[in-house]
Protein backbone atom coordinates (compact mmCIF):
# COMPACT_ATOMS: atom_id res chain seq x y z
CA UNK A 1 0.00 0.00 0.00
CA UNK A 2 1.24 3.49 -0.88
CA UNK A 3 2.29 5.87 1.89
CA UNK A 4 1.02 9.45 1.92
CA UNK A 5 -2.26 8.76 0.14
CA UNK A 6 -5.76 7.79 1.18
CA UNK A 7 -6.16 5.57 -1.88
CA UNK A 8 -6.58 1.91 -1.03
CA UNK A 9 -6.42 -0.18 -4.20
CA UNK A 10 -9.43 -2.48 -4.70
CA UNK A 11 -10.92 -1.50 -1.33
CA UNK A 12 -14.36 -2.17 -2.79
CA UNK A 13 -13.43 -5.81 -3.42
CA UNK A 14 -12.52 -6.47 0.23
CA UNK A 15 -14.98 -7.89 2.70
CA UNK A 16 -16.02 -5.81 5.71
CA UNK A 17 -13.48 -7.36 8.08
CA UNK A 18 -10.63 -6.74 5.63
CA UNK A 19 -11.72 -3.11 5.17
CA UNK A 20 -11.89 -2.58 8.93
CA UNK A 21 -8.44 -4.11 9.41
CA UNK A 22 -6.93 -1.79 6.80
CA UNK A 23 -8.60 1.32 8.24
CA UNK A 24 -7.67 0.27 11.78
CA UNK A 25 -4.00 0.04 10.78
CA UNK A 26 -3.98 3.26 8.76
CA UNK A 27 -5.45 5.50 11.43
CA UNK A 28 -4.34 3.48 14.45
CA UNK A 29 -7.80 2.67 15.81
CA UNK A 30 -8.29 0.53 18.91
CA UNK A 31 -10.53 -2.52 19.13
CA UNK A 32 -13.02 -0.34 21.06
CA UNK A 33 -13.02 2.18 18.20
CA UNK A 34 -13.91 -0.60 15.77
CA UNK A 35 -16.70 -1.87 18.05
CA UNK A 36 -18.37 1.54 17.79
CA UNK A 37 -18.93 0.87 14.09
CA UNK A 38 -21.37 -1.89 15.08
CA UNK A 39 -23.37 0.26 17.49
CA UNK A 40 -26.01 2.87 16.85
CA UNK A 41 -26.35 6.39 18.15
CA UNK A 42 -28.34 6.71 21.36
CA UNK A 43 -31.37 9.00 21.04
CA UNK A 44 -30.33 11.02 24.12
CA UNK A 45 -26.97 11.78 22.48
CA UNK A 46 -28.65 12.74 19.21
CA UNK A 47 -30.88 15.14 21.16
CA UNK A 48 -27.78 16.98 22.37
CA UNK A 49 -26.29 17.13 18.87
CA UNK A 50 -29.28 18.32 16.85
CA UNK A 51 -32.12 20.64 17.73
CA UNK A 52 -35.66 19.18 17.75
CA UNK A 53 -34.64 15.54 17.30
CA UNK A 54 -37.59 13.18 16.90
CA UNK A 55 -35.69 10.02 15.95
CA UNK A 56 -32.60 8.56 14.37
CA UNK A 57 -31.87 6.48 11.32
CA UNK A 58 -28.74 4.55 10.50
CA UNK A 59 -26.75 4.84 7.30
CA UNK A 60 -23.98 2.47 6.29
CA UNK A 61 -20.49 3.96 6.36
Buried (B, 14 or more C-beta within 10 A) or exposed (E): EEEEEEEBEEEEEEEEEEBBBBBBEEEEBEEEEBEEEEEEEEEEEBEEEEEEEEEBEEEEE
